[in-house]
Amino acid sequence: MTMEATERWDRWRRAMSSAADRHEATRSLDAIGHELGRMLERRSSLAREWSEVGVEVQTHRLGVSGMCVRGTRRVLVRRSDPLLRRRYTVAHEVAHLLLAHAQERAGLQLGWEFEERVCERFASNVLVPRRELAEYVSRCYPEPSVLWLREVARHFRASLSAVVIALSDLGLPGNAAFLLARVGGHPKRPHERGLRTAAAAAPSRFWVPRHQRLASMGFGSLAAWAQDAEPGETRAGVEPSCAISPGADAPRGTADWAGDVPYDAIVVSGANRLVAALDLSQIRRRRRPGRRIHQTASREGQLALTIG
Ligand SMILES: [Zn+2]
C-alpha cells in the first residue's frame, strides 16, 4: 500500500465521517466514486488493480458474491464468479466500507434497500467513468439492442446494470432507450410490488419515471415474462401502445407520448431483474383533443379567434 493511497483513503474517510445526513453521505460517496473512476487502471489482476488505490482484495470460496471487513480496507470476493462480476463486487463492497465510516460517526441509519442502491450507483461511477462513456457514445451511436449494451459493458469491463445506470446520466441521441428494472414497491406504496424501473436511459425528449410499474407504462407482457424467466434468458418482442412522459423533467402522470415499442431484453441476476433495450422510434406525441381553433367574423367585421 503506497503512502499516497493511504493518504487518499484517509481523506475519503474524513469526507464520509463528516457527512451530517443521508444526502451529504450520498453526495460525498458520488464524488469519491467519480474520483476513483478516473484513477482506476484496468488490470487483468483484480488484486493489483485495487491495491494501487489502497484496497486489499482477497479471493475465497464464499456463499455470497462478496463481503467487506468494516474498519479495514479489505474486500472478500467469491472465487467462482467471473472476473467482471468480481470487479463489480469489489467496487460495490468498497462503497459499503466508505458508508460504514459515515454510519460510525454520525450514526446514520440508511436502511438496507437505500444502502444497496447507493452502493450500486457507486460501482457504476467507478467502473464506467462518465466522460469516457460520453466519448464512447459519440463514437458508437446507441442502438436499441442488448447487443449494443453488451459491447459497452465489454469495453468498460462492467456489468449491464452498471452500464444502464451510467447511461442514465447522459441524454442519449437517437431513439434507443435502456431500462433496468427490479421487483419491488414504490417508496410511498411499498406493498404494491411489481417489476419497476430502477434506472432508465433515454433521449432527453422522453422521460421514463423511476419506480413506475412496467405494467402501468404498457410493458405488461415484458414484465410478466421477466418475472418468470431465468437469469440469462433473452427475448425480443413488441409492446403495443406504451405511454412514456415527455421531456427530461416531466412530472409523474403527464405521459402523452404513445406508440408501439419494439424491445430486446435480458434477465439479469442480483438485485436487478431485467435489462431492456427499447426502440422508441414508433413513439409519437399524442394529439390532445379539444384544442381546435375556430375563426369567426365579429359584427364589426373584424376577425375573432376562439379556442375550443
Ligand atoms: Zn451490498
Boltz pocket constraint, residues with backbone or C-beta under 6 A from the ligand:
constraints:
  - pocket:
      binder: B
      contacts: [[A, 92], [A, 96], [A, 115], [A, 116], [A, 119]]
      max_distance: 6.0
